[in-house]
C-alpha cells in the first residue's frame, strides 16, 4: 500500500496517483515480490528536499527524489505487512525534468517513483554494474512511455 502525503500546496499531481499504484504492482511483479509492503510517498518542494538532502545525506543541493529504506534485509517469512520506507519526490522537478527530457509529467512522476522504489528494495547506481541492473529494471517496469 502506498501512503501519499502531499506537503506542497499544489494538487496537480493527484491525477497521477493511480499510475503509481500500477507502477508499484508492476515493480513487485518484475522483482518477484509479494504485495506485503507498505511505503510512504511524500511530495515536497525544492526547499524541503534540499534540507532533507543536506541533513540526512550531507549534500547541500536540491534533488529530484530521495529514498529512505526501513529494511536491511528482504528475507522475511511473516504474514503481516512490512514497512518498506519513504520516498520523497520534489514536485517541481517532476515538471522541469519532464520538459528537459521531452516527456510528460506523468512519465517523469512514474519514473521518479519507480527509481525511489527500487532504492527501497536495495538497488543502487553507484557503480556501472549497479547502474546497468537498476536502469534495466526501470525500463522493464516503465516501458517506453513518453
N, C-alpha and C positions, 0 to 999 in steps of 0.2 A: 504494500500500500504506500502510496506517495502522499505525504502531508505537505501541502503547498502553503507557504506563508509569504505574502506579498508585503514587504517592508517599504515599498515605494507608494506614492500616492497615485500611480498610474494603474489602470485596469486593462490596458490594451492587450496584454499577453494572455489574459484569461481565456480567450477564444482558442488558444492552442493547448490548453491543459489536457484535453482528451488525447491529443497526439503524443503527449509524454507518457501517458498510460500505455499506449500501443508500443512506444519505444521501449518502455520498461519490460513489457511482456516479451517483446522480440529479443531483447538483451538476455533475459533469463533463458529463452529457448536456445539461442546461439551458444550460450555458456553452459547449457545443460544443467541449469539450476531450477529448483522448485520455487514456487511463489510463497516463500515463508519469510520474506524480508519486509521490513518497514523502513522508510527513509524519509528525510525531510528535504524539501527544496525551498530555499529561501531566496526570494528576489530582492535585490538590493540595488542601490545606486553606486556611482563611482567613488564617492567619499567613504561609504561604508566598506566597500570591498577593498579599498586601499588600506583602510585601518585594519581590517582583518588580515590582509596580506602582510602588513608591517608587524602587527602584534604576534601573529602565530607562525609566520614563515620568514621573518626578518628581511622582507623585501618591500621597500617603501615605494610601491608603484601600483597603479590601477591595473587590474587584470580582468579577464572575462569570466572565469569560473575557478572556484576553489572547492575542494572536497576534503572532508574530514571523516575518515573511516572509524567506525566503532569497533570493528573486529580486527584481530590479528591473525585469525585462522578461520577457515571455512569448513573445518572438519567437525560438523555438529550432527548429532544423532537425536535431536529433540523434536518434539511435535509442535511446540509453541512457536510464535513468530519471533524473529530475530531483528534487532535494531541494527541496520546496516551503516548508517551515518548520515551526514549532512552535506548537501551540495548548495553552494552559494553561487548564484548567477547574477552578473551585472546587467541589469535590464538595458542600460544604454548601449552596451557593447553588442547586444543582440541586433540592434538596428544598424549601428555603424559597421559592424563586421559583415552583416548581410549585404550592405551596399558595397563594401570594399571587395568582397569575394564574388559579387554578382549573382547572389541567390536570394531567396525570400527570407524574411524574418522567421517564418515558420520553420524553415530548414535550419537556420542558424540556432534557433532556440532548441530544436531537437538535437542538433549536433552537440551543443554545449552541455545539454542534459546527459546525453549518452557518454560523452567524454568524462564528465564528472562521475557518472555511474560506474564506468569501467575502473576509474581510480578507486572507488569504494570497494570494488571486487579485487583490488590488489594489482591492477595493471598500471604500468608507468611507461614513460618515454624518455628516460634518462640516457639510455644507450641506443645505438642504431638498431640493435636486435629487438629491444623492448618496443621501440617506436614502430617497427615493422609489424610486430604482433598486434599492438594496440590499434594502430591505424587500419590494419586489415580487418579487425573486428568491427571498428566503427563503420567501415564501408559495407561490410556484410549486414550489419544491423540497419543502417540508414538507407542503403541502396544508393541509387544515383539521382535522387530527387534534387530539383533546383529550388 
